[in-house]
């Protein structure tokens, strides 16, 4: 709701209720154009209210034919806030967004690499994957780790970085695409936006702002693939699970790491986010003693076991 209030294009005065009784008291005495909620109990008393449109955040994507028979319009909750806003405005204007338009339809593909476990070679694989894809396509690499460990060896940090780009993007500044192209670096066979130089600069960036920014990159820049190393800059990484074509999660061999991944899966299912795991692909990383000594160059990655494994993933998936 905070994000929606910041959008000057929404033609409504927005009120936010964090207490159920306060909302019910307001609705019993006032008219409302739109009600957006995820609480089934609140909807049970809707016949007594003067509310023109009711939308309910839904755990599952519901077909239009089913949604039209309900007393409210269901909106899939696990998508970017931008898409929720678009669907709300379209519905309130008298129409319903067609199913095809709710799904992301970008020019290229978004591939994410994520793990709730540390020291699983996630970043090494993401670099190798971007490089393998770059042989036949234009690739942009985005690292969303607080501390990449790559600034001295591979990813050059200049005066301008992702910190500045996100500042411009959040302010709605003009010329963002041009600025991105100016600061974009090149490594091996792919391009990259220099990582944040100070994590504090982006600590208040919302998960949906990260995902809409990634959508912006694919809509406004000429890339076939966006490879995202999803790190702890993003507080709710599952927002990327709905956005990406594939989320790669490295398998781990030690029992502690396996337990962490199991707990992550259990939490996703218990919180009603199980549907987002459909895009997940578990991968078994090769054991590479040379890579464990540290990354010195992109050429080293390319001709390592990890480089060969990344090429195998690209070929098997037909990227």
C-alpha positions as a Python dict, from the first residue, in 0.01 Angstrom:
ca = {
    (1, 'X'): (0, 0, 0),
    (2, 'X'): (295, 229, 65),
    (3, 'X'): (412, 165, -291),
    (4, 'X'): (63, 235, -427),
    (5, 'X'): (41, 564, -237),
    (6, 'X'): (364, 675, -402),
    (7, 'X'): (214, 633, -751),
    (8, 'X'): (66, 966, -854),
    (9, 'X'): (-116, 804, -1149),
    (10, 'X'): (-365, 615, -930),
    (11, 'X'): (-693, 812, -938),
    (12, 'X'): (-799, 730, -581),
    (13, 'X'): (-736, 853, -232),
    (14, 'X'): (-577, 555, -61),
    (15, 'X'): (-649, 463, 300),
    (16, 'X'): (-459, 187, 479),
    (17, 'X'): (-606, -10, 770),
    (18, 'X'): (-390, -236, 985),
    (19, 'X'): (-667, -314, 1234),
    (20, 'X'): (-966, -517, 1118),
    (21, 'X'): (-1215, -347, 1355),
    (22, 'X'): (-1112, -2, 1236),
    (23, 'X'): (-1174, -104, 874),
    (24, 'X'): (-1515, -255, 954),
    (25, 'X'): (-1615, 56, 1147),
    (26, 'X'): (-1517, 277, 855),
    (27, 'X'): (-1703, 65, 597),
    (28, 'X'): (-2020, 64, 810),
    (29, 'X'): (-2041, 445, 796),
    (30, 'X'): (-1872, 546, 470),
    (31, 'X'): (-1882, 472, 100),
    (32, 'X'): (-1576, 331, -74),
    (33, 'X'): (-1495, 300, -440),
    (34, 'X'): (-1256, 4, -407),
    (35, 'X'): (-1171, -244, -132),
    (36, 'X'): (-855, -453, -159),
    (37, 'X'): (-802, -720, 105),
    (38, 'X'): (-677, -1074, 160),
    (39, 'X'): (-906, -1146, 457),
    (40, 'X'): (-1195, -1385, 393),
    (41, 'X'): (-1367, -1289, 719),
    (42, 'X'): (-1387, -924, 620),
    (43, 'X'): (-1558, -1016, 293),
    (44, 'X'): (-1836, -1201, 477),
    (45, 'X'): (-1998, -870, 571),
    (46, 'X'): (-1972, -696, 234),
    (47, 'X'): (-2349, -690, 162),
    (48, 'X'): (-2393, -429, 435),
    (49, 'X'): (-2136, -192, 286),
    (50, 'X'): (-2146, 70, 16),
    (51, 'X'): (-1846, -55, -180),
    (52, 'X'): (-1852, -53, -559),
    (53, 'X'): (-1558, -285, -635),
    (54, 'X'): (-1404, -557, -418),
    (55, 'X'): (-1074, -727, -494),
    (56, 'X'): (-923, -1011, -292),
    (57, 'X'): (-559, -1110, -300),
    (58, 'X'): (-554, -1477, -396),
    (59, 'X'): (-299, -1751, -323),
    (60, 'X'): (-360, -1903, -667),
    (61, 'X'): (-406, -1778, -1020),
    (62, 'X'): (-778, -1807, -1101),
    (63, 'X'): (-924, -1829, -1448),
    (64, 'X'): (-1140, -1537, -1556),
    (65, 'X'): (-1449, -1754, -1606),
    (66, 'X'): (-1431, -1867, -1244),
    (67, 'X'): (-1344, -1524, -1111),
    (68, 'X'): (-1648, -1365, -1278),
    (69, 'X'): (-1882, -1591, -1077),
    (70, 'X'): (-1740, -1475, -743),
    (71, 'X'): (-1865, -1185, -535),
    (72, 'X'): (-1524, -1026, -567),
    (73, 'X'): (-1246, -1011, -823),
    (74, 'X'): (-947, -1235, -733),
    (75, 'X'): (-598, -1093, -785),
    (76, 'X'): (-296, -1324, -774),
    (77, 'X'): (-88, -1196, -481),
    (78, 'X'): (254, -1332, -583),
    (79, 'X'): (330, -1088, -860),
    (80, 'X'): (484, -744, -872),
    (81, 'X'): (290, -460, -711),
    (82, 'X'): (297, -286, -1049),
    (83, 'X'): (95, -572, -1202),
    (84, 'X'): (-149, -571, -908),
    (85, 'X'): (-208, -199, -967),
    (86, 'X'): (-261, -251, -1341),
    (87, 'X'): (-512, -531, -1282),
    (88, 'X'): (-697, -327, -1019),
    (89, 'X'): (-727, -22, -1245),
    (90, 'X'): (-835, -231, -1542),
    (91, 'X'): (-1104, -409, -1339),
    (92, 'X'): (-1230, -86, -1183),
    (93, 'X'): (-1252, 72, -1527),
    (94, 'X'): (-1503, -195, -1625),
    (95, 'X'): (-1285, -467, -1775),
    (96, 'X'): (-1077, -763, -1668),
    (97, 'X'): (-723, -810, -1786),
    (98, 'X'): (-702, -1109, -2019),
    (99, 'X'): (-513, -1402, -1877),
    (100, 'X'): (-232, -1368, -2129),
    (101, 'X'): (-161, -1009, -2031),
    (102, 'X'): (-124, -1099, -1664),
    (103, 'X'): (172, -1317, -1747),
    (104, 'X'): (507, -1154, -1810),
    (105, 'X'): (572, -1119, -2183),
    (106, 'X'): (920, -975, -2224),
    (107, 'X'): (1153, -977, -2521),
    (108, 'X'): (1406, -1198, -2346),
    (109, 'X'): (1438, -1445, -2061),
    (110, 'X'): (1518, -1382, -1695),
    (111, 'X'): (1725, -1647, -1518),
    (112, 'X'): (1777, -1632, -1144),
    (113, 'X'): (2028, -1810, -922),
    (114, 'X'): (1939, -1832, -554),
    (115, 'X'): (2023, -2034, -244),
    (116, 'X'): (1938, -2007, 125),
    (117, 'X'): (2275, -2174, 185),
    (118, 'X'): (2610, -1994, 176),
    (119, 'X'): (2931, -2115, 12),
    (120, 'X'): (2752, -2315, -258),
    (121, 'X'): (2934, -2154, -556),
    (122, 'X'): (2618, -1969, -655),
    (123, 'X'): (2802, -1661, -780),
    (124, 'X'): (3061, -1863, -971),
    (125, 'X'): (2785, -2051, -1150),
    (126, 'X'): (2592, -1731, -1229),
    (127, 'X'): (2904, -1582, -1391),
    (128, 'X'): (2973, -1904, -1584),
    (129, 'X'): (2610, -1919, -1696),
    (130, 'X'): (2611, -1558, -1819),
    (131, 'X'): (2934, -1624, -2008),
    (132, 'X'): (2802, -1945, -2166),
    (133, 'X'): (2484, -1772, -2278),
    (134, 'X'): (2688, -1485, -2421),
    (135, 'X'): (2834, -1706, -2693),
    (136, 'X'): (2514, -1677, -2899),
    (137, 'X'): (2311, -1403, -2726),
    (138, 'X'): (2330, -1062, -2564),
    (139, 'X'): (2343, -1107, -2186),
    (140, 'X'): (2321, -867, -1892),
    (141, 'X'): (2442, -983, -1551),
    (142, 'X'): (2304, -834, -1229),
    (143, 'X'): (2456, -913, -889),
    (144, 'X'): (2227, -846, -591),
    (145, 'X'): (2464, -947, -315),
    (146, 'X'): (2554, -701, -40),
    (147, 'X'): (2919, -792, -81),
    (148, 'X'): (3014, -965, -406),
    (149, 'X'): (3378, -1049, -334),
    (150, 'X'): (3445, -972, -701),
    (151, 'X'): (3525, -601, -703),
    (152, 'X'): (3903, -647, -695),
    (153, 'X'): (3925, -927, -951),
    (154, 'X'): (3633, -923, -1197),
    (155, 'X'): (3354, -667, -1154),
    (156, 'X'): (3507, -323, -1162),
    (157, 'X'): (3353, -69, -928),
    (158, 'X'): (3355, 281, -1074),
    (159, 'X'): (3220, 607, -943),
    (160, 'X'): (2875, 505, -1066),
    (161, 'X'): (2699, 179, -987),
    (162, 'X'): (2366, 7, -931),
    (163, 'X'): (2318, 237, -629),
    (164, 'X'): (2285, 543, -855),
    (165, 'X'): (2066, 362, -1108),
    (166, 'X'): (1820, 251, -839),
    (167, 'X'): (1810, 604, -699),
    (168, 'X'): (1718, 738, -1045),
    (169, 'X'): (1467, 459, -1105),
    (170, 'X'): (1283, 516, -778),
    (171, 'X'): (1259, 890, -845),
    (172, 'X'): (1127, 831, -1195),
    (173, 'X'): (1417, 1028, -1343),
    (174, 'X'): (1450, 1057, -1719),
    (175, 'X'): (1742, 912, -1911),
    (176, 'X'): (1780, 598, -1699),
    (177, 'X'): (1840, 370, -1999),
    (178, 'X'): (2110, 601, -2129),
    (179, 'X'): (2276, 617, -1787),
    (180, 'X'): (2273, 236, -1756),
    (181, 'X'): (2444, 205, -2094),
    (182, 'X'): (2707, 459, -1988),
    (183, 'X'): (2812, 272, -1675),
    (184, 'X'): (2767, -85, -1802),
    (185, 'X'): (3085, -291, -1792),
    (186, 'X'): (3187, -587, -2006),
    (187, 'X'): (3334, -916, -1886),
    (188, 'X'): (3401, -1225, -2094),
    (189, 'X'): (3099, -1256, -2324),
    (190, 'X'): (2846, -1055, -2123),
    (191, 'X'): (2767, -707, -1989),
    (192, 'X'): (2707, -616, -1626),
    (193, 'X'): (2585, -326, -1416),
    (194, 'X'): (2849, -251, -1151),
    (195, 'X'): (2723, -380, -812),
    (196, 'X'): (2614, -143, -536),
    (197, 'X'): (2910, 35, -381),
    (198, 'X'): (2732, 88, -50),
    (199, 'X'): (2458, -157, 60),
    (200, 'X'): (2306, 111, 286),
    (201, 'X'): (2209, 307, -26),
    (202, 'X'): (1952, 45, -126),
    (203, 'X'): (1851, -97, 213),
    (204, 'X'): (1498, 47, 182),
    (205, 'X'): (1435, -74, -173),
    (206, 'X'): (1121, -291, -170),
    (207, 'X'): (1127, -642, -326),
    (208, 'X'): (864, -537, -581),
    (209, 'X'): (1082, -241, -680),
    (210, 'X'): (1367, -480, -756),
    (211, 'X'): (1141, -698, -972),
    (212, 'X'): (983, -408, -1159),
    (213, 'X'): (1333, -268, -1217),
    (214, 'X'): (1439, -600, -1371),
    (215, 'X'): (1130, -590, -1592),
    (216, 'X'): (1227, -235, -1692),
    (217, 'X'): (1573, -357, -1793),
    (218, 'X'): (1430, -623, -2024),
    (219, 'X'): (1171, -388, -2174),
    (220, 'X'): (1405, -98, -2241),
    (221, 'X'): (1746, -254, -2312),
    (222, 'X'): (1835, -481, -2601),
    (223, 'X'): (1926, -802, -2416),
    (224, 'X'): (1823, -1162, -2478),
    (225, 'X'): (1895, -1276, -2120),
    (226, 'X'): (1909, -1118, -1778),
    (227, 'X'): (2105, -1334, -1532),
    (228, 'X'): (2039, -1237, -1169),
    (229, 'X'): (2256, -1349, -881),
    (230, 'X'): (1987, -1313, -613),
    (231, 'X'): (2153, -1223, -286),
    (232, 'X'): (2075, -1063, 47),
    (233, 'X'): (2009, -718, -97),
    (234, 'X'): (1660, -858, -159),
    (235, 'X'): (1476, -927, 166),
    (236, 'X'): (1204, -1140, 5),
    (237, 'X'): (1379, -1335, -273),
    (238, 'X'): (1066, -1530, -367),
    (239, 'X'): (939, -1221, -550),
    (240, 'X'): (1184, -1320, -824),
    (241, 'X'): (1041, -1673, -841),
    (242, 'X'): (728, -1547, -1019),
    (243, 'X'): (923, -1310, -1243),
    (244, 'X'): (1197, -1543, -1369),
    (245, 'X'): (1166, -1809, -1636),
    (246, 'X'): (1387, -2034, -1424),
    (247, 'X'): (1533, -2014, -1073),
    (248, 'X'): (1840, -2232, -1030),
    (249, 'X'): (1910, -2352, -675),
    (250, 'X'): (2240, -2538, -622),
    (251, 'X'): (2212, -2867, -436),
    (252, 'X'): (2444, -2916, -139),
    (253, 'X'): (2599, -3230, 4),
    (254, 'X'): (2637, -3153, 374),
    (255, 'X'): (2347, -3231, 607),
    (256, 'X'): (2327, -2879, 748),
    (257, 'X'): (2291, -2729, 401),
    (258, 'X'): (2029, -2987, 303),
    (259, 'X'): (1831, -2901, 617),
    (260, 'X'): (1840, -2530, 529),
    (261, 'X'): (1704, -2596, 181),
    (262, 'X'): (1434, -2823, 323),
    (263, 'X'): (1335, -2553, 574),
    (264, 'X'): (1316, -2301, 290),
    (265, 'X'): (1087, -2530, 88),
    (266, 'X'): (872, -2602, 395),
    (267, 'X'): (841, -2231, 469),
    (268, 'X'): (739, -2155, 110),
    (269, 'X'): (466, -2420, 124),
    (270, 'X'): (345, -2326, 474),
    (271, 'X'): (315, -1959, 376),
    (272, 'X'): (109, -2043, 67),
    (273, 'X'): (393, -1974, -176),
    (274, 'X'): (435, -2332, -296),
    (275, 'X'): (313, -2243, -646),
    (276, 'X'): (623, -2026, -688),
    (277, 'X'): (848, -2331, -658),
    (278, 'X'): (728, -2455, -998),
    (279, 'X'): (996, -2242, -1166),
    (280, 'X'): (1275, -2385, -949),
    (281, 'X'): (1538, -2614, -1096),
    (282, 'X'): (1776, -2787, -854),
    (283, 'X'): (2126, -2828, -1000),
    (284, 'X'): (2420, -3036, -879),
    (285, 'X'): (2737, -2830, -900),
    (286, 'X'): (3061, -3000, -1006),
    (287, 'X'): (3337, -3031, -748),
    (288, 'X'): (3617, -2804, -867),
    (289, 'X'): (3923, -2776, -643),
    (290, 'X'): (4070, -2497, -859),
    (291, 'X'): (3762, -2278, -814),
    (292, 'X'): (3781, -2328, -438),
    (293, 'X'): (4115, -2147, -440),
    (294, 'X'): (3947, -1833, -570),
    (295, 'X'): (3844, -1672, -898),
    (296, 'X'): (4123, -1491, -1079),
    (297, 'X'): (3979, -1432, -1425),
    (298, 'X'): (3678, -1495, -1648),
    (299, 'X'): (3898, -1716, -1866),
    (300, 'X'): (3967, -1932, -1561),
    (301, 'X'): (3592, -1977, -1505),
    (302, 'X'): (3525, -2050, -1872),
    (303, 'X'): (3770, -2340, -1892),
    (304, 'X'): (3695, -2480, -1547),
    (305, 'X'): (3458, -2763, -1458),
    (306, 'X'): (3205, -2495, -1365),
    (307, 'X'): (3232, -2340, -1709),
    (308, 'X'): (3175, -2677, -1874),
    (309, 'X'): (2879, -2742, -1646),
    (310, 'X'): (2723, -2404, -1734),
    (311, 'X'): (2758, -2479, -2106),
    (312, 'X'): (2591, -2815, -2047),
    (313, 'X'): (2297, -2644, -1870),
    (314, 'X'): (2259, -2397, -2160),
    (315, 'X'): (2265, -2674, -2422),
    (316, 'X'): (2025, -2905, -2234),
    (317, 'X'): (1770, -2628, -2186),
    (318, 'X'): (1801, -2499, -2541),
    (319, 'X'): (1886, -2143, -2435),
}
